């Protein structure tokens, strides 16, 4: 972030920060950063993004080593349409806490808003390297390719999601969906079954499975291993 942008950013939030800080100090909070973060979340849910941003800014000032605070500020900046500021905050969040997988997805969305698909993809792939056993990180890359109608690449990344976390029902469900779309019906049914084994309460998956493989349909039983 350039110096003039940083200065403008600070001016945007400082007045509200001072007001919030005074209120918390008067209340005698022992850990103001946590309370500021909570206030920011409350303001965000209420749709007051400017006040939320000010609260998250103060939380960061009080404790600059918490990735969650930067992530929350990034979400607020994204809601306000400030995509450069949002990307900066998501980057800070993942530097401090690489396991905040939604930060990679949100940063990618901001890059797409700026018509930077290559940067979006690079961020998502970084998320998979930082979280090699987290299916969500791989699903994020697959969704990027799905949005571009690249089914073969999406299928590859969903297979990686299943391999990264074989116990993740969402990974099996999403993989099954694209397998069925690309003509691999039986394999898709197999992964739908795997999804239900891991999370039995999925009405839509159950309905799809019943439609594709009704009772009495002679299909091979699920394999014990994943693919």
C-alpha positions in Angstrom: 0.0 0.0 0.0 1.5 3.4 -1.0 2.1 6.0 1.6 -0.6 8.4 0.3 -3.2 5.6 0.2 -2.3 4.6 3.7 -2.6 8.2 5.0 -6.0 8.5 3.3 -7.1 5.2 4.8 -6.1 6.4 8.3 -8.0 9.6 8.0 -11.2 7.7 7.0 -11.3 5.7 10.2 -9.6 7.8 12.9 -12.5 9.9 14.1 -14.8 6.9 14.7 -11.9 5.0 16.3 -11.3 7.7 18.9 -15.0 7.7 19.9 -15.0 3.9 20.2 -11.7 3.8 22.2 -13.0 6.3 24.7 -16.2 4.2 25.2 -14.2 1.0 25.8 -11.7 2.6 28.1 -14.6 4.1 30.2 -16.1 0.6 30.4 -12.8 -0.7 31.8 -12.3 -3.5 29.3 -9.2 -5.6 30.1 -8.6 -6.7 26.5 -9.9 -3.9 24.2 -8.8 -5.5 21.0 -11.3 -8.4 21.5 -14.1 -6.1 22.3 -13.3 -3.8 19.4 -13.4 -6.9 17.1 -16.8 -7.9 18.6 -18.1 -4.3 18.1 -16.9 -4.4 14.5 -18.8 -7.7 13.9 -21.9 -6.3 15.4 -21.7 -3.1 13.3 -21.0 -5.2 10.2 -24.1 -7.4 10.8 -26.1 -4.2 11.2 -24.9 -2.9 7.9 -22.9 0.0 9.3 -19.7 -0.8 7.4 -17.9 2.5 8.2 -18.3 2.0 11.9 -17.3 -1.7 11.6 -14.1 -0.7 9.7 -13.3 1.8 12.5 -13.7 -0.9 15.2 -11.5 -3.4 13.3 -8.9 -0.7 12.7 -8.7 -0.1 16.5 -8.6 -3.9 17.2 -5.5 -4.1 14.9 -4.0 -1.0 16.6 -4.4 -2.7 20.0 -3.1 -6.1 18.8 -1.5 -6.1 15.3 -0.7 -9.8 15.4 -4.2 -11.3 15.0 -5.0 -12.5 11.5 -8.7 -12.5 12.2 -8.8 -8.8 12.7 -7.3 -8.1 9.3 -9.6 -10.6 7.7 -12.6 -8.8 9.3 -11.4 -5.4 8.1 -10.9 -6.9 4.7 -14.5 -8.1 4.6 -15.6 -4.7 5.5 -13.5 -3.0 2.9 -14.8 -5.4 0.3 -18.4 -4.6 1.3 -17.5 -0.9 0.8 -16.1 -1.6 -2.6 -12.5 -0.8 -1.6 -10.9 -3.7 -3.3 -7.3 -2.6 -3.0 -7.7 -2.1 0.7 -9.5 -5.4 1.0 -6.7 -7.3 -0.8 -4.1 -5.7 1.5 -6.0 -6.8 4.6 -6.6 -10.4 3.3 -2.9 -10.6 2.5 -2.0 -9.5 6.0 -4.5 -12.0 7.4 -3.0 -15.0 5.6 0.6 -13.9 6.4 -0.3 -14.0 10.1 -2.8 -17.0 9.9 -2.4 -19.0 6.7 -5.3 -21.2 7.8 -7.9 -18.5 7.2 -8.9 -20.1 3.9 -11.8 -17.7 3.2 -9.3 -14.9 3.0 -7.8 -16.4 -0.2 -11.2 -16.8 -1.7 -12.2 -13.2 -0.9 -9.0 -11.8 -2.1 -9.5 -13.7 -5.4 -13.0 -12.2 -5.7 -11.5 -8.7 -5.3 -9.0 -9.4 -8.0 -11.8 -10.5 -10.3 -13.6 -7.3 -9.6 -10.5 -5.5 -10.8 -10.4 -7.7 -13.9 -7.3 -9.6 -12.7 -8.1 -13.3 -13.2 -4.4 -14.3 -13.2 -3.8 -12.8 -9.8 -7.1 -14.3 -8.5 -5.9 -17.8 -9.6 -2.5 -17.2 -8.1 -4.0 -16.3 -4.7 -6.2 -19.3 -4.7 -3.3 -21.6 -5.6 -1.3 -20.1 -2.8 -4.2 -21.0 -0.4 -3.8 -24.7 -1.4 -0.1 -24.7 -0.8 -0.7 -23.1 2.6 -3.5 -25.6 3.4 -2.6 -28.9 1.7 -5.0 -30.9 3.8 -8.0 -28.5 3.7 -10.5 -29.4 1.0 -12.0 -25.9 1.0 -8.8 -24.4 -0.4 -8.9 -26.8 -3.4 -12.7 -26.3 -3.9 -12.1 -22.6 -4.2 -9.8 -23.2 -7.1 -12.3 -25.5 -8.7 -15.0 -22.9 -8.4 -12.8 -20.4 -10.2 -12.5 -22.8 -13.1 -16.2 -23.5 -13.0 -17.0 -19.8 -13.3 -15.0 -19.9 -16.5 -16.7 -23.1 -17.8 -13.4 -25.0 -17.6 -14.9 -28.3 -16.5 -11.8 -30.4 -16.9 -9.7 -28.2 -14.7 -12.5 -27.9 -12.1 -12.8 -31.7 -12.0 -9.1 -32.0 -11.5 -9.1 -29.6 -8.5 -12.1 -31.3 -7.0 -10.3 -34.6 -7.2 -7.5 -32.9 -5.3 -10.0 -31.7 -2.7 -11.1 -35.2 -2.1 -7.5 -36.4 -1.9 -6.6 -33.6 0.5 -9.4 -34.4 2.9 -11.1 -37.7 2.2 -13.5 -37.2 5.2 -14.9 -33.9 3.9 -18.5 -34.4 2.7 -18.6 -31.2 0.7 -15.5 -32.3 -1.3 -17.2 -35.6 -2.3 -20.5 -33.9 -3.1 -18.9 -31.3 -5.3 -16.7 -33.8 -7.0 -19.8 -36.0 -7.6 -21.7 -33.2 -9.2 -19.0 -32.5 -11.8 -18.5 -36.1 -12.5 -22.1 -36.5 -13.3 -22.1 -33.4 -15.5 -19.2 -34.8 -17.4 -20.7 -38.2 -18.0 -19.2 -40.2 -15.2 -22.5 -41.2 -13.7 -21.5 -44.3 -11.7 -18.4 -42.7 -10.3 -20.5 -39.6 -9.4 -23.0 -41.8 -7.5 -20.2 -43.4 -5.6 -19.0 -40.1 -4.4 -22.5 -39.0 -3.5 -22.7 -42.1 -1.3 -19.4 -41.2 0.3 -20.7 -37.7 1.0 -23.7 -39.1 2.7 -21.7 -41.5 4.7 -19.8 -38.6 6.2 -22.8 -36.3 6.6 -26.0 -38.3 6.5 -28.3 -35.2 6.8 -28.1 -33.8 3.3 -31.7 -33.8 1.8 -30.6 -32.6 -1.6 -27.9 -35.2 -1.9 -30.2 -37.9 -0.8 -32.8 -36.8 -3.3 -30.3 -36.7 -6.1 -29.0 -40.2 -5.2 -32.5 -41.6 -5.1 -33.2 -40.2 -8.5 -29.9 -41.5 -10.0 -29.8 -44.8 -8.2 -33.3 -45.8 -7.0 -33.8 -48.9 -4.8 -33.0 -52.0 -6.7 -30.7 -50.4 -9.1 -27.8 -52.8 -9.5 -24.8 -50.6 -8.9 -21.4 -51.6 -7.5 -21.1 -50.9 -3.7 -19.0 -47.9 -2.6 -15.3 -48.6 -2.6 -13.5 -48.3 0.7 -10.9 -46.0 -0.7 -11.3 -42.5 -2.4 -10.1 -41.4 -5.8 
